[in-house]
Structure formats: structure tokens, C-alpha cells
Amino acid sequence: MMPKRVAASKKARENWDMSQERAFMENLLNKRFHFFLIFYSIVVGGYLNAKDQLQILTILVLGILIAFPLALTISRAGYRLTLIVRELYRNKNHPITLIRDRARGFSVR
């Protein structure tokens, strides 16, 4: 017999749907983007407070080396979110499709 916690977790995974996946990916994308903005602000602040050319170069090189992989993860999460939304658009009765059809001509994606 499985413990209640494991059974509840297994049942939650079985009932996971695309709407929940969309909400999860949007949340993940937002968190990553906000972290990127904070990191970018720290790099710019370091650049502005640097005393000499070597410090400026060090800060910018380290900033690029760290920011580039962060940007890749944001890009990947955005791509996955786009795929999820396209899949949800296939369901004509899903709220996301109904709202998209009513808001024709305006999109921020």
C-alpha cells in the first residue's frame, strides 16, 4: 500500500493537463526573466561603478558569460510556451481559443 502523499502526487501527475502546463511554463518564464533583469541590473551597476579599464572589462566579460546562458534558458522556455499555446488553440472550446477569436487583430505574442 502506497503512502497517501505518494498516491496524491501520482494522481496529480495523471491529471496534469495542458492548461496547467501553460500556467507552469508562464510562471517559470516570468521567474527566469525577472532573474535576468536583476542580473543585468547588477552588471550595469558594476560597470558604472568600476574604477579602471580592467575592472570594466572583467565585469562585462563575466556578465556576458553568465547572461548568455540565462538568455538561452529564457528563449527555450518562451519557445515551449509558444508550443503549448499553439496546442491549446487546437481545442476550439478552450477559453484561450475563445478569447483569441474575440480579440482578433491584437496580439502581443
BELZI-V989953 format. One record per residue. N is the residue number from 1. RES is the residue in one small letter. OMEGA is omega in radians with two decimals (999 if undefined). Layout:
N:RES:OMEGA  N:RES:OMEGA
This chain:
1:m:-3.12  2:m:3.02  3:p:-3.09  4:k:-3.10  5:r:3.14  6:v:3.14  7:a:3.13  8:a:3.12  9:s:3.13  10:k:3.13  11:k:3.12  12:a:3.11  13:r:-3.14  14:e:-3.10  15:n:3.14  16:w:-3.14  17:d:-3.07  18:m:3.12  19:s:3.09  20:q:3.10  21:e:3.09  22:r:3.13  23:a:3.11  24:f:-3.11  25:m:3.08  26:e:3.12  27:n:3.12  28:l:3.13  29:l:3.12  30:n:3.14  31:k:3.13  32:r:3.14  33:f:3.12  34:h:3.07  35:f:3.11  36:f:3.13  37:l:3.11  38:i:3.13  39:f:3.13  40:y:3.11  41:s:3.11  42:i:3.13  43:v:3.13  44:v:3.09  45:g:3.08  46:g:3.12  47:y:-3.10  48:l:-3.12  49:n:-3.14  50:a:-3.06  51:k:-3.08  52:d:-3.06  53:q:-3.13  54:l:3.10  55:q:3.12  56:i:-3.13  57:l:3.14  58:t:-3.13  59:i:-3.11  60:l:3.12  61:v:3.11  62:l:3.11  63:g:3.12  64:i:-3.13  65:l:3.12  66:i:-3.07  67:a:-3.10  68:f:3.08  69:p:3.07  70:l:3.12  71:a:3.09  72:l:3.12  73:t:3.09  74:i:3.12  75:s:3.14  76:r:3.12  77:a:3.09  78:g:3.11  79:y:3.12  80:r:3.10  81:l:3.09  82:t:3.10  83:l:3.13  84:i:-3.13  85:v:3.09  86:r:3.11  87:e:3.11  88:l:3.11  89:y:3.12  90:r:3.12  91:n:-3.05  92:k:-3.11  93:n:-3.14  94:h:-3.12  95:p:-3.13  96:i:3.10  97:t:3.14  98:l:3.13  99:i:3.10  100:r:-3.12  101:d:3.12  102:r:-3.08  103:a:3.14  104:r:3.09  105:g:3.13  106:f:3.11  107:s:3.10  108:v:-3.13  109:r:999
